[in-house]
Amino acid sequence: MKTKKVFKRVFLTVMGLIASLLIICLGFWLIDGRTPQAFLVSHALPQTTMDDYEKGKNDITDKMKAAGVDVRLHVKKKMGHVYPLWPCPEGKAARKEIAEIIGNACVLTAPAESIYNFTVKNEAGNDVSISEFKGKVMLIVNTATKCGFTPQYAELEKLYEKYHEAGLEILDFPCNQFGNQAPGSVKEIREFCTANYGTQFVQFDKIEVNGENEAPLYTYLKAQKGFGGFDLKDRTGKLLDDMLKKQDADYAQKPSIKWNFTKFLVSRDGKVLKRYEPTDKMSNIDRDIMNAL
């Protein structure tokens, strides 16, 4: 009798726990229209208009297949917009990979998303809207002070002096993600740049350009223009290619920023025209800036 009572008690406890979990899952579903697992992912991803979703959904599926992500695409349609949902039994790593594919593939973007919607921090830590540069041609660069490409500061300054009056703005974002080559405070970086290269263009607070803490501006930029490849005729380009291939054989297929001094050229109306890898010739950038102006 005692054994039966214990068994009954255990059985009821287990059933109670199962019922509680089902209620929690149902709550997620009713409140947000998705599973708890999908809920964790979808809030980190953008939404898009119905029309844009219909245009882009096949492209999304193709990109996911190409990346070897075995997961179905789910969407929630509400108030004229589509929210991407990815219930992913493979776990957190797979969810993150899917988020990167969709977030960086320029397939689903916020409605009427524009580069001018983004806000960044200046040297003093205050918010600055990119809309302040509306009507200007922008060259956006992630920089470092202890990199083999650091002398490009001098070439950037020449471009700035040559085209600034015609409407060029260079936006400098120090970034310490590549070999820890941008150490020190923003003030120290500014002092280094002005003392060694006489830079006058605007410099912002240090940011991250890849990963969980990447600046939303860079998520957008990478979505617009993916990796274009290093100049393999350039010795440094070949070294970078070899190094990154050892870390990730498929690195070239991903839109992430690969190294310091990656550049994005943005037109006067906010369109991302081109992406330049650090090995790209500055003479080509000069020509493209002139054409954009």
Buried (B, 14 or more C-beta within 10 A) or exposed (E): EEEEEEEEEEEEEEEEEEEEEEEEEEEBBEEBBBBBBBBBBBEEBBBBBEEBBEEBBEEBEEBBEEBEBEBEBBBBEEEEBBBBBBBBEEEEEBBBBBBBBBBBBBBBBBBEBBBBBBBBBEBEEEEBEBBEBBEBBBBBBBBBBBBBBBEBBBBBBEBBEEBBEEBBBBBBBBBBBBEEBBEBEBEEBBEBBBEEBEBEBBBBBBBBBBEEEBBBBBBBBBBBBBBBEBBEEBEBBBEBBEEBEEEEEEBBEBBBBBBBBBBBBBBBEBEBBBBBBBBBEBEEBBEBBBEBE
